[in-house]
Amino acid sequence: MKTGHKIRRTVAVLVGVAGFAGVLLTHPDLQQPAVPTTNAVVSGNSIRALEELPVKGRAPKTGYGREQFGDGWATMQGCDVRNIILHRDLVDVAVNDKCQVTSGLLHDPYTGKDIEFRRGDGSSQAVQIDHVVALGDAWQKGAQQLTAAQRKALANDPLELLAVDGPANQQKSDGDAATWLPPHKAFRCQYVARQIAIKQKYDLWVTTAEYAAMADVLKACPGQDLPAE
């Protein structure tokens, strides 16, 4: 199977499911073990979903490390999740025989800019894969109670991942909606809705300040639904 066909098939499989929960590829030799999540179905109005999230203070960050969410990017059919998301979010994509995206164009949701992506030591970081709910934030708001498999599913879930402008991603760091929102205001409703969907799916909570910030954003888009993927 050619790499371009393989990554398109992998994208279709990965985007069409919630993380790796219940993944079954069409070829029996390529079946992947299911990784359990918590709430499998994400749907509904964002404001109502926000109202249903628990509101608590931050837990201590003690014990946090990226390794708590798995050892780097997971792989499916030889394609790592980073390249799967790049392939999903970029246009005019080129892929090499190692299932790596080598070039493409990102219509960046965080800044509204168009960014040329070129794979290379000095250029790849122009486009980064953001965990929409930062993993450090997730750790302090319920992820400590998840199993290791559930945390790995969270860190590799397409719902949780977006290809974005590298500097904007660095600026966000571990911030939540109370401390950082995309500078591209037209995307803020979708961004907050995605954070709510992730927190609903993985039984995470919000702080009082975070709740207020999300509710303020959603005033401009009361009909905003949760994203399915």
N, C-alpha and C positions, 0 to 999 in steps of 0.2 A: 504494500500500500504506500503510495507516495506521501511524503510528509505533509504537504498541503491538505490532502484529503484526510489524513489521520488527525491533524489538529482541528479541522472543521468538525469531524465526527466527535472528537473529544469535547470540543466546546459545546456542541449540541447536547451531548449527554450530561455534561457538568452543569450547564445553565438550566437544563430542564429538570433538575432535581434540587433538593435542598441540601447544599453541601455534598457530603458523600453518603448521606443517609439513604439506605435502600437502593444504592446504585447497582444496576444489573445491565451490563453491556450485552449487545446482541450476540456476540460470539461467546460460546460457553467457556473457551479457554481464557477469555479476558475478563471474567467475572471478578469483581472487587468485593472484599468483605464490607458489610455495612458498618458505618460508624454512627453510633446513636447520637441523636440530638435530643432536645427536650420537646418543645412544641413544634410539631412537624408542619403545621399549616399556618401560613402568614397571609392574612387578608383582612379587608375591612377599612373603615375610615380612620385616618391618622389621629384625629382629635379624640375619638372614642377609645382608640387603642392606647393613647397617651394617658387618658383618664384611668385606665385599668392597670397601668404599671405601678408597682410599689414605689413609694417615695421614702428614702432612707438617707442616712449620712454615709460618707465614704468609709469603707473598711480600711484598716492599715494596709500599706503596700508591702508589708513584710513577706518575703518569700517570692516576690515577683521576679520573673526572668522570662525572656522570649522562649526558652526551652519548656516552660510550663504549657505552651501552646503547640508543642511538637517541634521536631528538629528541622526547621526550615520549611520550604514549600513541599507539599505532597505532590505525587506524580500519578498520572493516569495514562496508560498506553504509551509510556515513555515521554510524555509531555508534562513539564512541571506547571503548577497552577499559575505561577507568574506569567509564563508565556501564553497560557490559555486565556488569562484575563487581558493581556495585551492584544491578543488576536481578537477577542470579543469587542474591545473598546476602541481600537484604532481602525482607521480606514486605509485603503491602498496598502495593505499589509504584504510584506515579503517574509517568507519562512525558509530557513535552511534545512539541510538534511538531518540536523540534530534536534528538530522540532523547536527551534528558537526563532522568535520574531527578530528579524534583522533590520527592518525599517517599517515606517508607517507614519500616519498623521493622526494626531490626537486633537479632537475638538474638546479642549479641557473644560470639564464642568465646574471646576473650582474658580478659575480665573476668567473664563470665556475666551481665552486665547487659543489659537491654533499652534500646535507645537510639533515640530518635526522630530521623529524618533529615529535615531541611528544607533544600532548596537555597537558598543565599543567601550574601552576603559574610560575614556574622557567624555562620553556622550550619553551613555545609557541612563544616567541618573537624571537627565532632563525630564524623563517620564518615570514616575514611581507608582507602585501599587499601594494604595492607602487602605488600611483597615478602618472602615468608616466609623465604627466604634473602636477607638484605640484600644489595643490589648491591655495597656496599663490601666486604662479607665475601666475596662471590663473586669480586670482582676479585682479592683476595689469595689465593684458593684455586683458581685454575685458569682463571678467565674471561679473563685476559689472553691465554691461548693460543687462545681461541675466535675465530672470525671475527666481523666486525661484524654480519653477518646472524644468526649464532647468538646473540650477546649481545642483539640486539633481540628475537629469539624468546624468550629467557629472560625478559626484562623484561616481556613481554606475554603470557606463558604462563598460562592459567587455573590450572594446577597451582601456580604460584608466587604467585598473588594471592589475598588474602582481604580482604573488607571488615571493618574492626575499629574498636574504640574509638580515637579520635584521640589522647588523652593516652597510652594504652598503647603505641601505635605510636611516638610521639615518645620515650617512655622506652626502648623497645627500641633505637632508632637503628640502628647497624650491628652490634649484638651477635649473637653466635652462641649456641648452646645452653649453652655454658660460662659465659656472662655474663648471659643473660636467658632466662627461660621465662615463659609466660603465667601471671599470678597465679591464673587459674581452673584449678586443678590437674586437674580432670576432662578438660580438653582437651589436657593435655601429651603424652599418648601420640600423639594424632592430629597434633599440631603437629610433634613430632620425626619421626614417620613421613613427614610431608610434606617436611620438610627433607631427609631421607635420599633420598626419591624424586627430588627436584629435583637433588640432587648426583649421584645415579646417572645421571640422564638427561643432564646436561650435563657429565659427566666432571670434576666438582669434587671436591676432597678435604676432609678434616677434620683438625683439629689433635688432638694427644693429649688435651688437656683437653676438647675438644668431643666426641671419641669417648667419653670416660669419662662425660660428662654425659648424652649420648644413651643409652648403655648403662644407666645408672642409672635413667633414666626408664622404659625399656622392660622393666626387671625387673618392673614392676607389670602389664605387658600383653604377655607373651611371644608371644601369638598375633596381635598387631597386624600387619595387612597394610599394604602401601604403598597410598596412594590412587591411583586411576587418573586423577583429574582434580582 
